[in-house]
Amino acid sequence: MKRLLIACETIKDEVELALKKNGVELDTVWMSNMLHDSPERLKNALQEEIDKAEEEYDQLLFAYGNCGNGLLGLKSNTATLIIPRYGDCIDILLSEKEELERIRTSTYFLTEGWLRGEKSLDKEFAHNREKYGESRARKVMDIMFRNYKNLMLIDTGAYSVDNSLPRVNDIGELIGLEVVVDQGSISPLEKLVTGQWQEGFCIIPPGQMTTHDDFDEVTVRNR
């Protein structure tokens, strides 16, 4: 079986660690984190990769959750699709966290991958400040984060928390949130790349399209 990994660059550190820890080598396509802005764009971009890869690969592995339902409607005519049954990357990285639903209501999450993104919070603030001025930029941030209490840096073991923390502290001060660091896990990603798909994965055979039923009881995530 020839396998291709299609992965979000936001969790590149974690995916590469999962591969390294398990001695796995896979052809990999890294997808832009900017695709998260639109589930429709994400779906279309992923389908393009499927169409390009399906003649060469037997199994297409996705290092993605069903972000904003962006993985619904995908289909390969000849390859099997393997997709983690999670709402988004946060659900994947905090899969072992108790009371995650409660925590998510008041917490904004970061990893080094999110910090590298083109729309990281400090970059977004700088853009708004340049466009609208300091006062209006701060008002925008206040509105965006008024329902949040904590800013969590997820320690996935794939990067140096000590190196990332100063910037996260600056962001926390900028948006008025308390910074916390909590342990994450790459276990679902390890299972993905090593073929342990018995539980927690959608296995979509050739000719079948991904639907809501494949992600039954998985919460839809829009952020």
HELIX and SHEET records of a PDB file:
HELIX    1   1 GLU A    9  ILE A   11  5                                   3    
HELIX    2   2 LYS A   12  LYS A   21  1                                  10    
HELIX    3   3 ASN A   33  ASP A   37  5                                   5    
HELIX    4   4 PRO A   39  ALA A   53  1                                  15    
HELIX    5   5 CYS A   89  LEU A   93  1                                   5    
HELIX    6   6 LEU A  100  ARG A  104  1                                   5    
HELIX    7   7 GLU A  112  ARG A  116  1                                   5    
HELIX    8   8 LEU A  121  TYR A  132  1                                  12    
HELIX    9   9 GLU A  134  MET A  144  1                                  11    
HELIX   10  10 VAL A  161  ILE A  175  1                                  15    
HELIX   11  11 SER A  187  THR A  194  1                                   8    
HELIX   12  12 HIS A  212  PHE A  215  5                                   4    
SHEET    1   A 5 ASP A  27  MET A  31  0                                        
SHEET    2   A 5 ARG A   3  CYS A   8  1                                        
SHEET    3   A 5 GLN A  59  ALA A  63  1                                        
SHEET    4   A 5 THR A  80  PRO A  84  1                                        
SHEET    5   A 5 PHE A 201  ILE A 204 -1                                        
SHEET    1   B 3 THR A 107  LEU A 110  0                                        
SHEET    2   B 3 ASN A 150  ASP A 155  1                                        
SHEET    3   B 3 GLU A 178  GLN A 183  1                                        
END                                                                             
